Amino acid sequence: MTDGTVTGTAAFELPFSRRAELRRVEYESGLKMLRMVLREGRRITVIELDRESALAMAAEMTDWAKNAAR
């Protein structure tokens, strides 16, 4: 995966000593992606999302969070 211009946007400390980071990536071609970096101890998972995928995931997470306490 070759990096374009990367801008860090947010970092989250998660349960069980995990961490998630969100980064904006813009490639030379003009393609814009949201990069999620998930850290679990020494394990690192990198996922890049397009706009539609990010919107779908955000909607699902918001729906879950609103209804989780019920």
PyMOL commands that set and color helices and strands:
alter all, ss='L'
color gray80, all
select helices_A, chain A and resi 51-67
alter helices_A, ss='H'
color red, helices_A
select strands_A, chain A and resi 5-14+18-26+32-40+43-49
alter strands_A, ss='S'
color yellow, strands_A
deselect
rebuild
show_as cartoon
